[in-house]
Amino acid sequence: MKFSRLVLTCEQVASTPKRLEKIEVLASFFTELQSDEIAPTVLLITGQIFPESSSKALNVSWKTVHKALYSDQQTLVQEELSIKRVYDYFMAVEKTSVQKKKEKIMASLLNQASQRERECIFKAISGEMRMGASEAIILEALASASGFSKEELKRSHALLGNLGETAVK
């Protein structure tokens, strides 16, 4: 799925103060996802790139992000970003310990992103999605989209400790 669709969904959720409307928007969005997009999407929506139970971290400073944003690196092929590709970029950043390489990977990602997509990427990096979608709202939306009860998902989440994995299981 296109990353721009995730951005639009986050904007829709942030724009409404109504809890049930947030659940409805998210549930509808979750039903449109392919199975390999569910876990990364749920993590991104919760403002996490990696599950809390993971020791992985981007280790990217705002200075690195700023340099990447204003680098003169150009991307030859401008494909529309998908959720999976954005997440793959984050995985590539996590796998390298060299700051210059992290900067180059981030520059490649940000050069392909629209302004609205960049804002969402920055929010994900900072862990501050700020859309008023608590873990409870996301669990209810997942329950609505999957057909499982909220209680079943809460138990699964308690056992797994990873909302992205809970969504897939």
C-alpha positions, 0 to 999 in steps of 0.5 A: 500500500502507498505510504501516502495512504497511511499519511492520509489515515493518520491525518484523518484520525488526528482530525477527529476528537471522536473515539469511535470515528478514530476506531472506524477510520483505523479499522477500515484502513487495516482491512485494506492492508496486505499481511506483510504490511500489517505489523510495520503499519501498526508500529508506525501508527503507534509511533514506534519503528521497533517493538518495545520488546526489541533492542533495535534502535535507529540511533539517528540524531536530529542533526543526521536527519537535518543533514539528510533532509538538506543533502544534495543527493538526488534519487534517480528513480522517483517511485511512490513510496510504499509502507513496506519500502519506508519500513525497509529504509528504517531497517537499513538505517538500523543495520548500519552503525556508520553515521554517514551511511545512515545519513545517506539512507535517510536522504534517499528516503526523504528525497522520495517523500512528499512534504506530508510524508516527510512530516509523518516520517519525522513523527515516526522517528521521534515516536510522537505521532500525535493523532490521539490513537491510544493503544486501546483505540488501536486494539479496538480497531484491530479487533473490528478489522480482524473479527477477534474480540478486543479481549483476545487481542489484549491477551495476545498483546500481553503475551507478545509485548508487541502490538505489530505482532499482535496484529499479525497473529 
